[in-house]
Amino acid sequence: MDNKNNREREELHKAIWSIADDLRGSVDGWDFKQYILGIMFYRYISENITNYINEGERKAGNDNFDYTKLEDSEAETVRDDMVKVKGFFILPSELFVNVCKRARNDENLNETLEKIFNNIENSAKGHESEDDFSGLFDDIDVNSNKLGATVAKRNEKLVKILEGIASINLGNYQDNKIDAFGDAYEFLMSMYASNAGKSGGEFYTPQEVSELLTKLAIVGKKSVNKVYDPACGSGSLLLKSAKILGKENVRNGFYGQEINLTTYNLCRINMFLHDIGYDKFDIACEDTLVSPQHWDDEPFEVIVSNPPYSIKWAGDENGILINDPRYSPAGVLAPKSKADFAFIMHSLAWLAAKGTASIVCFPGILYRGGAEQKIRKYLIDNNFVDCIIQLPDNLFFGTSIATCIMVLKKSKNDNSTLFIDATKECVKVTNNNKLTDENINNIVEIFTKREDKEYVAKLVSNKEMEENDYNLSVSTYVEKEDTREKIDIVELNKEIEEIVAKENVLREEIKKIISEIEG
């Protein structure tokens, strides 16, 4: 990574850190994250619509045109066009830059912001983009006591956040070498990692793991129809496909479902921040396992997911689920206390015939008995498991568990599963392990070659897995290298004999000395 990237990233981190420093003690880290990202989003869409309108006017020969200086009444004439193109509309007086200018002197700043956020959301009402904007600013509570006990104190904090975000040098987002918003999101997540990892059962997926999951799912593909994540969190996995393939090569867009309302809002914000048009994503907020929202959109060519580990779900308490076409083929439901295989069966059901699903999973599901073993039997007997990869431990915030990746395919070229031991593919950074680009490329290369490699990879027939009671643990099939020192027993015995002989000589010497002293 070159110095310019690092410099841009450092500047961004420094700016966020200084806003955090200003607000220390007054706003809890997790809530602070919503304010930062929400106001960053407000700045982004303000600049996005301003640039779009300015460019259009300048192309039409109006060189000195500046939307930020236009009267609201004049701007109203382009409202309908803007909502059709952008999905939303902001009046010049309500743009981030103009609100910042007045912020210090606005005694009702909290009310001003609340009104603007409502206006932005309402601008999409009755239009195609309504679902994408509805409730988007709900988590930025400008009247919260967490910001301050009095209106004056709250506004003081809001001024600091506005000015802090205004001072971040974002340049032209499209030209930035770093993904400024994605990076800000990741930095905030790591700042509050102890909180972030556990919030609402959500485990944040570090970017390197996202990269690996996505690269595995798109091997051999230059473009795909749709990308889907059934537990999409803040959308980082969906956006990786946009980054690696190029968003124009995901032809019909990005689909995700998220149960946590706050994270769902962040995911939609994240889509806009990465310039994914409102007509190119469909994120829903419901429980995927019992109320999936994308029946009309499946099948998906790429499915990438890091579902929550071993959460409780309705399971066989809900009499309808065993007849659900997503779960019924296995003849059994995932246990009520461990929904892991429910996510896997759901993903498999919605996977396109020529598609690939790569899913982070908890090691226990690969070897436990009972219902989980019956589901593994179904997956192996029907030849859906393409690869199992054992990852290093300590890759994720908030958990030291060594996770695995399960890769599923419906159209495999063989009746075998590749097992990869990737536990050595990492570097240590402070207390965590990290995947480097080289580690990721090594794993993808082994995955693509699909050949045995001593101590690292083994291609195992479905028959052999059946003989192993459908155990899918990597350690069952890939032998660990014995790094202990080899000992030559003959040589060792010779050395011992010599030592004993020397001891005997010493004993005789000591006896002589003692008898001389005593004599």
N, C-alpha and C positions, 0 to 999 in steps of 0.2 A: 504493500500500500504506500503510495507516495506521500511526500510531506504535505502537499496541498490538502489531501484528504484529512490527514491527521490534524492539520492546522484548523480546517473548517470544523472538524469534530470537537477539537479542544475548545474553540471559541464558543460553540454551541453549549457544551457542557458547563463552561465557566459562567455563561450568561444565566443558564437555568439554576446553577448552584447559587449565584448571587441573589436571585429572586427568592430561592429557598431560604437563604441566610437571612434575608430581610423579614421573612415571615416566620422564622423559627419560633417554636413555642406557641404560636397562635393558631396555626392550622395543622391538623394532623396530616402526616405524610400522604396517606391514601387519598384524603379529600383534596389536599394540595394538588395532587396529580390531576384531578378532574379540572380544577381551575386553570392550571397551566395549559393543559391540552385543549380545553374548551375555548380559552381566549386565543390560543395559537390558531385554532380552527377558524375563529371569528376573523382574525387577521388574514388568514389565508384566503377565505372566500371573498373577503373585501377586496384584496389585491387581485384575486383571480378575475372577478367580474370587472374591476376597473381596467385591468390590462386588456381584457377582451374587447371592451367598448372602445378604449383608446386606440387600440390597433385598427379596429374597423373604421373609426373616424379618420385616422391618419392615412389609411389606404385610400380613403375617399377624398384625400387632398386637404383635410382640415388639420394642418400640421401642429397647431398650438392647442388642440383640444385637450382638456383634462377633466375627466369625469368627476374627480374629487371636488372640483370648483363649480360644478353645475348646480343650478337651482333645482330643488326637489320637483317643482311643478313641471319643469322641462324634462326631467328624467323619467317622469311617469309615462311619457309617450313610448318608451322602449320596454316597459314592464313585461307586457305579454310575450314579446319576442325573446327576452332574456329567460323567462321561466321555461319557454319551449326549449331553448338551447342549453341553459345551465341547470334548469330545475328549480331555481330560486331567484330572488331579486332583492337588492339592497339600495335604498335611496342614498344619494350622496351625503346628506347630513348624518346618516347612520353608519357610514363607513368607519372602520377601525381607526384610520388615520385622523379623521375629523373628531371622533369621540376622544381620542388621546389628547388632541390640542385643547379641548375644553375641560378635560377630566378634573384638573386641579381646582378649577373654579365652579365645578358643578356640585352643588350641595346635595343634589338628588341623583348622584351618579348610579347608585344601585337601581333606582327606578328607571333611569335612562336605559341602562343595559338590559334590564328585564323586558322593557318595552321593545327594544331593538331585536332581542332574541325571539320574542313572540312574533314580531313583524316578519322576520326571516322565515320562521316556520310557517306562518300563515300565507306567505307569498306562494308556497307550493300547494296550498289547499285547493282541492278540486282539479289538480293536474296530475299527470302521470307520476311525478316525483313526490307526491304527497307522503307515501309510506317511507321514503328515504329520509325525509326531513322531520317527520312527526316526532315530537318529544326529544329531539336531538340535543337541546340545551338543558334538559331537565336536571342534569346532575350539577349544573353550575348554579348553585343556590346563592344569589347575590344578597339575599336577606338573612343568610344563616348566622346564628350566634357564633358559629365557629370562626367567622371572619372578624367578629368584634361584638362587644355588648351593646354598643350604640351605633346609630346610623353613621355618625361622623367617623367612628373607628373603623367600621366596615368599609366606608368609602376610601379611607386612608389606605387600607390594604389593597383595595381594588385599583387605586391609582398606581401603587407600587407594581402590581401584576401587569397592568396595561403598559406602563412605561418600561418595565423590564422586558416584556415581549417585544415592544416597539424597538428596543435597542438591539435585539438579536439581528445579526447581519445574515439574512437569508438569501440575499442576492436574487437571482432568477432561479426559482426552484428547479426548473427543467435543466439548467446548466450545471447545477451543483453536482460535484463528484459524489458527495455523500447524500443519502436520503435523509434530509434534515429532520423531517417530522418523524419518520420511522426511528431515527436515531434518538431524537428527543424522547420519544415514547420508551425506547429501550433503556435509556439512561435513567429516566424517572422510575422505571420498573426496578432497575438494579439498585437505585438509591434507597428504595423502600422494599427491598427484596424479601425481607423477613415477613413483611405484611403482604407483599404482592403474591408471593408463592401460594399463600393460603387463602387469599381473598375469595370468598364464595366458592371454595373448592377448586378454584381455577389455578392450574399450574402454568406459569408463563413459559413459553417455548423459546429458549435462546436462539438467536438468529442462525448460528452454525447448525443446530439440530434441524431447524426449518429448512435450511439449504440442503442438507443431506436427504431429508425426507422427500423434498420436492424433486431433487435430481434423480432419486431412485424411481419416482413415479413417472418421470418424463423421458427415461432412457429411450433413445431411438425416435423421439418425436420432435418435429420442428414446430408443429402447431397442434392445438387440441380444441375440442368443441367447448367444453365447460370444465371448470374446476370447482370442487365441492369440499366443504369441511363441516361435518355434522356437529362438531363442538368447537366452533370457530373462535371463541374468545375475542380478542381484539383484532383478529383478521390477519395476523402476521404470516400464517401459512398460505393463505389465499394470495397475499401480495407477493410472496416469494415466487410464485409461478409467473406473475406479471413481470417480475424483475428478470427471471432467468430466461423465460421464453420470449419476453416482450409482450406488452398487454394487447397489442394488435394481433398476436398469434393465439390468444385465447378468444376464439371467434364469437362464442355466445355468452361469455361473461362468467362472473364469479358468484357462487351460491354458498350460503352458510347459515347455520342456525346456532343460537346461543341462548342459554336459559337465564343467565344473569343480566338484568336490565342495564346496569351501569356498563358492563363490558360490551353488551349489544350496542349501546350508544357509541362507545369508543370505536367499535368495529366500523360502524357506518361513517363516523368522522374520519377514521383511518382511510377508508375507501376514497373519500373526497380529497383528503390530503395527498393521496397518491395519484390524483387526477384520473380516477376511474369514474367515467360518466354515470349519472344516476340511472341510465337505461342499461348499464353494463353490470350492475350488481343487484343481488336480491338477498338481503340478510333478514332472517326472521327471528323473533324472540318467543320461544316456546320450548317445552321439553321434547327434544328430538325422539327420545325412546318411546314415548306414548303419544306424542302429537307432532309427527313430522310435517313440515310445512311445504315440502317441495315435491310432492307426488307427481305433479304435472311437469316437472322439469327433468326428472331422471330419465334415462341413465346418464351417468357422468363418466367422462373419459379419464379424468384424473381426480382421485380422492386422496387428500392428505389430512391427517388428523392426529392430535395429541389429546385424546379424550381424558376426562378425569379418572384417576385410578380407583378401582374398587369402591365406587359409590353405591349407595342403596338405590333400588328401584322397585317398581311394583311387582315385577316378575309374575309368578304364578298366582299371586293374590288377585290379579286382574284376569278374570276368566276369558276376556276377549283376546289377550295377547298371544296365546298359543296358536290362534287361528290367523294371526297377522301374517301376511305373505312374506314379511321380512324375516320372521323367526320360525315359522312353521316347518320349513324344509328340514331343520335339524331335529325336529321331533321333541325338543326340550328347550326350556328357557334358561338363560343365565341365572345363577342363584340370586335371590333377593338382596343379599348383602354385597354382591359383587357384580356390577352391571357391565364389566369389561367386554364380555363376549356379546352382549346386546349391541354395543356400539359396532363391534366387528361384523356381526350378522347384518346389521342395518347397512353398513358400508358396502358389504358384498352384494346385498340385494339391489343396491342402486348403482352398482358398477357396470359400465358399458362392457359389451362382449370383448372388445379389444382394449379395454382400459386397464389401469393399474391403481391399486390402493396401497398407500404406505401409511402404517399406523403405529404410533408409539404405544408399547404395552408394558404392563407390569409382569415381571418374570413368573410370578405364581401361577398365572393363567396357562402357562406352557406345560405344567406338569401335574397340577392338582387333579384329583379324581372327581367322581360324581358327575353332575350335569356338564361341568366344563370339559371333562374327558369325552363325553358323548358328543359335544359340539366339535371338539378337535377331530374326532372320528369322522364326523360328517364332512368337515373341511378337507381332510386328507383323502378319504374314500372318493370324494368328488374332484380331487386334484386341483384345489383352489389355492393352496399355500405355495407360493413361489419361492419365498426366502424368509429366513429368520436371522436377524443380526443382533448379537449381544454387544451392547454399547458399554463404554467405560462407566464407572460410577461417578457420582458428583458432577454431573453435567448440568443439572437443573437447579434453579434457585429453590430453596426451601425443602429440598429432599436430597439425600445422598444415595438413594436407591440406584443400582445399576439397571437401567431400563433396556428394553429390547425394541426392535422394529419388526413388525410382521408385514410382509409384502404379499398382497393377494392379486391373483389374476384369474380370469375365467377361461382364457384360451392359451394354455401353456403348450410348449413344444415337447415336453417330456413328462414322465410320471414320477418325478423326483422333486425334492425340496433342497435348496442350497442352504447350508448352515454356515454362518460366518462369525468367527470370534474376533470382534474388533476392539477388545478391551485394552489393547496396547496403543490403539490409534488415538492418541490425545497428547496434549502438553499440560503441565501443571501451571495454573495461574492462581496465586495466593492459595485459598482453600479449595478452589474449584478446578475441575479438569475442563479443558477447552478443546474443541476440534479445530484444527487448522485447515486451510484450503487443501494442503497436501494430504492430511488425514481423510478428508471428505473424498478427494479424488481417488485415493487408494481404495477406499471402501466401495465406491461406485465402479471402479475398474474390476475388482474381484467379483462384484455382483454381476457385472456385464459378461465377464469371461465364463462364469458358471462352471468352473473347474475345481478339482481338489487342489488344495495347497496345504502342505504339512503344517500342523498346529494352527492353521488359520481358517481354512474352508473345506467343507466336505459336501459332496452331492449325494444325498441319501434317497434311496428308492422308497416309494410309498409302502412297499412290502416290509422293508426293514423298520419303518416307523410303526407299522401295525404290530410287528413282533415286539417292539418296545412299548406296547400298550398306549400307542399314540402320544408318546412323550415328545414334546417339541423343544426341549431345552438344548441349547447349543452345546453345553458341556457333555451331553449324552453321546454326541456324535463327533465333535472336534476334540481330539486329544490335546491336552495341555503339554507344552514343552517342559521337560524336567530340567530346570536350570541349576539343580543342585550339583555340586562338584562330584565327579565320578571318582570312586575310590578303588585302587588296586589292592585287593586283600592280601595277595602274596607279598607285595612290596611293604604293606603295612606291618605284616607279621615279622618281616625281616628287620624293619625299623625297631619294633618292640623288642625283639631279641637283643639287638645292639644296645638299646637303652638299659635292659635288664643286666646285660653283661657289664656295662659301664657302672651301673649301680653297685654290682657285686664288687668290682674293683675298688670303688669309693669306700664301700663298707670296710673292706680289708685295710685300706689306708687309714681310715678313722680309728679302727681297732688298734692298729700299731701305735698311732699318735697317743691314744688314751693310755695304752699299757706303758708307753715311755714316760708319760706324765706321772702315772701312778707309781711307776717303779722309781 
